[in-house]
Amino acid sequence: MIVLPAVLLGQYATPPYRLPYRWRWGLLGVQAVLTYLPVLVFEYAWLSLLGFLAGAVLLTVPRPVSIVIVAAVAASGPLLVNSSLVTTQRSGINVLVSTVITASSVYAVVHLALLAARLQASHSQAARLAEHRERARIAQDLHDLVGSSLVSIAVQSERALMGTPSTTPAHQTLSDIAALARHTHQEIRDITGHGTAAQLHAELAHAQNLLACAGIVTRMTLPPQFDLGGPTANCLRAVLREGIGNVLQHSQASRCEIEVTVRSSHLRLSIDNDGVPPSTEGAGPGNGLANLRFRVLSLGGMLDTTSHGGHFVMTAELPLNPPVALGDANRIHKRARV
């Protein structure tokens, strides 16, 4: 009687206090033992716990297997009442109805808490995506408009230096103007994030924590060692954010698998979830994935999405050292004379 409440709390805890999936299977076995063995001592008074066991089965075991096990648990009540193991005046139908009502109530309350946790995680990720998209838009506008003008000033100043004697004051002035333009352009790149090496590890850790808070069982596979920064890391972080956002907002996933693999000169990110309703299988990607595909292609990579068997898989493959993206003003070397 002391251990059973702890087992029940472990089974019905909501995110972020929900135990790992394999632990809940162990607790389910312990709960089954603590439900049936004490019946020999407490008899009919202990039969009310059959409903809590059936509710735990619905929450832990995937369907349709859980329905079969719940039916067996519910049927075990009338069988015990009609056997010589339990002495009670309650009828088998009474015990059956009590078990079904308790199981339904437990499942409804815990499932509602899980839906609330997933909704909160979905809103958090949606706000984070909106923030990153707006920041990226402002950064791109600032980089393209101001950055290109500064590089143009620097290039024209350096061209003027070629026809200016080095002993004249104009030469030093033009040199200072070019240096100042280059330095200001670099500061703009640092502010907008174009000059920083973004780390993929932090985004992966955040994704795992967010999925766990939503009650989604997450499995993450990473290479033993990898250190990635620059355009590839920035792009993969965007892919990961969009992928996790799709899992939280547009799926009914209970499991998600994230895998990162390094193959010679390419890095591959795969996000697989099991929450695709059969009616939506084969549907095309939305605008978010279409924009993401264009971003991946601009770096010489590939983005693929497949939907089959209730699973949605998004795979992005990018070169570790991508070519310079078109339109990047920084591709003009600071020593260039053109």
C-alpha positions in Angstrom: 0.0 0.0 0.0 3.0 2.3 0.4 4.7 1.3 -2.8 1.6 1.4 -5.0 1.0 5.2 -4.8 4.6 5.8 -5.8 4.1 3.5 -8.8 0.9 5.3 -9.8 2.6 8.7 -9.6 5.4 7.3 -11.8 2.9 6.1 -14.3 0.6 9.1 -14.4 3.2 11.9 -14.1 2.9 14.6 -16.8 5.8 16.4 -18.6 8.3 17.5 -17.6 8.2 15.0 -14.8 7.2 12.1 -17.0 9.5 9.1 -16.7 11.3 7.6 -19.7 9.2 5.2 -21.8 11.2 2.0 -20.8 10.8 2.9 -17.1 7.0 3.1 -17.5 7.0 -0.4 -18.9 8.8 -1.6 -15.8 6.4 0.3 -13.5 3.4 -1.2 -15.4 4.7 -4.7 -14.6 5.1 -3.7 -10.9 1.6 -2.2 -10.9 0.2 -5.4 -12.3 1.8 -7.5 -9.5 0.6 -5.0 -6.9 -2.9 -5.1 -8.3 -3.5 -8.8 -8.5 -1.5 -10.4 -5.6 -3.1 -8.4 -2.8 -6.5 -9.5 -4.0 -5.8 -12.8 -2.2 -5.6 -10.9 1.1 -7.9 -7.9 0.7 -10.3 -9.6 -1.7 -13.1 -7.4 -3.1 -11.8 -4.2 -1.5 -8.7 -4.3 -3.8 -10.7 -4.9 -7.0 -11.2 -1.2 -7.5 -7.5 -0.9 -8.5 -8.2 -2.8 -11.7 -9.4 0.5 -13.3 -6.1 2.2 -12.4 -4.2 -0.7 -14.0 -6.3 -0.5 -17.2 -5.8 3.3 -17.4 -2.0 2.8 -17.1 -2.1 0.2 -19.9 -4.0 2.7 -22.2 -1.3 5.3 -21.4 1.8 3.1 -21.9 1.0 0.3 -24.4 0.5 1.3 -28.0 -2.8 0.6 -29.7 -4.4 -1.7 -30.7 -2.5 -4.0 -28.3 -3.6 -1.8 -25.3 -7.3 -2.3 -26.2 -6.8 -6.1 -26.0 -5.0 -5.9 -22.6 -7.5 -3.5 -21.2 -10.3 -5.9 -22.2 -8.5 -8.7 -20.4 -8.0 -6.6 -17.3 -11.7 -5.5 -17.2 -12.8 -9.2 -17.7 -10.6 -10.4 -14.9 -12.8 -8.5 -12.4 -15.9 -10.6 -13.0 -13.8 -13.7 -13.3 -12.3 -13.1 -9.8 -15.8 -12.3 -8.3 -17.2 -15.6 -9.7 -14.3 -17.6 -8.5 -13.5 -19.0 -5.0 -10.6 -16.5 -4.5 -12.8 -13.5 -3.7 -15.8 -13.4 -1.4 -18.1 -10.4 -2.1 -21.7 -9.4 -2.6 -20.8 -7.3 -5.6 -21.8 -8.6 -9.0 -19.4 -9.2 -11.8 -21.2 -6.5 -13.9 -20.7 -4.0 -11.0 -17.0 -4.7 -10.9 -16.8 -4.5 -14.7 -18.6 -1.1 -14.9 -16.5 0.3 -12.1 -13.2 -0.8 -13.8 -14.3 0.8 -17.1 -15.3 4.1 -15.5 -12.1 4.3 -13.5 -9.9 3.5 -16.5 -11.7 6.0 -18.7 -11.4 8.7 -16.0 -7.7 8.1 -15.5 -6.9 8.1 -19.2 -9.0 11.2 -19.9 -7.3 13.2 -17.1 -3.8 12.2 -17.9 -4.3 12.5 -21.6 -5.7 16.0 -21.2 -2.6 17.0 -19.2 -0.4 15.6 -22.0 -2.3 17.5 -24.6 -1.9 20.7 -22.5 1.9 20.1 -22.2 2.1 19.5 -26.0 0.1 22.6 -26.7 2.4 24.7 -24.5 5.5 23.3 -26.2 3.9 23.9 -29.6 3.2 27.6 -28.7 6.8 28.0 -27.3 8.3 26.6 -30.5 6.0 28.6 -32.7 7.0 31.8 -30.9 10.7 30.8 -31.2 10.3 30.1 -34.9 8.6 33.5 -35.5 11.4 35.2 -33.6 14.1 33.5 -35.6 12.4 34.2 -38.9 11.9 37.9 -38.1 15.5 38.2 -36.9 16.7 36.5 -40.1 14.6 38.8 -42.3 15.9 41.9 -40.6 19.5 40.6 -40.6 19.2 39.7 -44.3 17.8 43.2 -45.2 20.5 44.9 -43.2 23.2 42.7 -44.6 22.1 43.1 -48.2 21.3 46.8 -48.2 23.9 48.3 -45.9 26.5 45.6 -46.3 26.6 45.7 -50.1 26.9 49.5 -50.0 29.8 49.3 -47.6 31.6 46.8 -49.7 31.0 49.0 -52.8 32.6 51.9 -50.9 35.5 49.8 -50.0 36.0 48.5 -53.5 35.8 51.9 -55.1 38.2 53.4 -52.6 40.7 50.6 -53.3 40.3 51.2 -57.0 41.0 54.9 -56.5 44.1 54.0 -54.5 45.6 52.4 -57.6 45.8 55.8 -59.4 46.8 57.9 -56.3 50.5 58.3 -55.4 51.3 56.8 -52.0 53.0 60.0 -50.8 49.8 62.2 -51.1 47.3 62.8 -48.3 44.5 61.6 -50.6 46.1 58.1 -50.6 46.0 57.9 -46.8 42.4 59.2 -46.7 41.2 56.7 -49.3 43.0 53.9 -47.4 41.3 54.9 -44.2 37.9 55.0 -45.9 38.4 51.5 -47.4 39.5 50.2 -44.0 36.6 51.8 -42.2 34.1 50.4 -44.7 35.5 46.9 -44.4 35.5 47.2 -40.6 31.9 48.5 -40.4 30.8 45.7 -42.8 32.3 43.1 -40.6 30.6 44.6 -37.5 27.3 44.4 -39.3 27.9 40.8 -40.2 28.7 40.1 -36.5 25.5 41.8 -35.3 23.3 40.1 -37.8 24.9 36.7 -37.1 26.6 36.2 -40.5 30.0 36.2 -38.9 29.4 33.9 -36.0 29.8 30.1 -35.9 26.5 28.8 -34.7 26.7 25.6 -32.7 24.3 22.7 -33.6 24.7 21.0 -30.2 22.7 23.6 -28.4 19.8 23.4 -30.9 19.8 19.6 -30.6 19.7 19.8 -26.8 16.8 22.3 -26.9 14.9 20.1 -29.4 15.2 17.1 -27.1 14.1 19.0 -24.1 11.1 20.5 -25.9 9.9 17.1 -27.2 10.3 15.6 -23.7 8.2 18.4 -22.2 5.6 17.6 -24.8 5.5 14.0 -23.7 7.0 12.7 -26.9 9.5 9.9 -26.6 12.7 11.1 -28.2 15.7 9.1 -29.5 18.8 11.0 -30.6 21.7 9.5 -32.5 24.8 11.7 -32.9 28.4 11.0 -34.2 31.0 10.5 -31.5 32.6 13.8 -32.2 31.7 16.6 -34.5 32.2 20.4 -34.4 30.3 22.4 -36.9 29.9 26.1 -37.5 29.3 28.6 -40.3 26.6 28.4 -43.0 26.1 24.6 -42.7 25.4 24.8 -38.9 23.0 27.8 -39.4 21.1 26.0 -42.1 20.8 22.7 -40.1 19.6 24.7 -37.1 16.9 26.1 -39.2 16.0 22.6 -40.5 15.9 21.3 -37.0 13.7 24.2 -35.7 11.2 23.7 -38.6 11.2 19.9 -38.2 10.5 20.1 -34.5 7.9 22.8 -35.1 6.1 20.4 -37.6 6.2 17.6 -35.1 4.6 19.7 -32.3 2.1 21.6 -34.5 1.0 19.3 -37.3 1.4 15.7 -36.0 0.1 13.4 -33.4 3.5 11.9 -32.7 4.3 9.8 -29.6 7.8 9.1 -30.7 10.5 11.1 -32.6 13.9 10.0 -33.8 16.6 12.5 -34.6 19.8 11.2 -36.3 22.9 13.1 -37.3 25.5 11.3 -39.4 28.7 12.5 -41.1 29.6 10.9 -44.5 32.9 11.9 -45.9 32.3 15.6 -47.0 28.6 15.7 -46.1 26.5 15.9 -43.0 23.0 14.4 -42.8 20.2 15.3 -40.4 17.1 13.1 -40.3 13.9 13.7 -38.2 11.4 10.8 -38.1 8.1 11.0 -36.2 5.2 8.5 -36.1 2.3 11.0 -35.9 1.1 11.3 -39.5 -2.7 10.6 -39.7 -3.5 8.2 -42.6 -5.7 10.8 -44.3 -2.8 13.2 -44.7 -0.2 10.8 -46.0 1.3 11.9 -49.2 0.4 15.6 -48.7 2.9 18.1 -50.1 5.0 20.3 -47.9 3.9 23.7 -46.8 5.5 27.1 -47.4 7.8 26.7 -44.4 9.4 23.5 -45.9 9.4 25.0 -49.4 11.5 28.0 -48.1 13.7 25.6 -46.2 14.3 23.5 -49.3 15.4 26.6 -51.2 17.8 27.5 -48.4 19.3 24.0 -48.4 19.7 24.0 -52.2 21.4 27.3 -52.1 24.3 25.7 -50.1 24.5 22.8 -52.5 22.5 20.4 -50.3 19.4 18.4 -50.5 16.1 18.3 -48.5 13.7 15.4 -48.8 10.4 14.6 -47.1 8.6 11.3 -47.2 5.4 10.1 -45.6 4.5 6.4 -45.3 3.2 4.0 -42.7 2.1 6.7 -40.3 5.7 8.1 -40.3 6.9 11.5 -41.6 10.6 11.7 -42.3 12.5 14.9 -43.2 16.1 14.5 -44.3 18.6 17.3 -45.0 22.1 16.6 -46.4 24.6 19.5 -46.6 28.2 19.7 -47.6 30.6 20.4 -44.6 32.3 23.1 -46.7 29.6 24.6 -48.9 30.4 26.9 -51.8 30.0 30.7 -51.2 26.3 31.6 -51.5 25.4 33.8 -54.4 24.9 37.4 -53.4 27.2 37.3 -50.4 29.0 40.6 -50.4 31.7 39.2 -48.2 33.0 36.9 -50.9 35.0 40.0 -52.2 38.3 39.7 -50.6 39.5 42.7 -48.6 42.7 42.8 -50.6 40.9 42.8 -54.0 41.7 45.6 -56.4 38.6 45.1 -58.7 
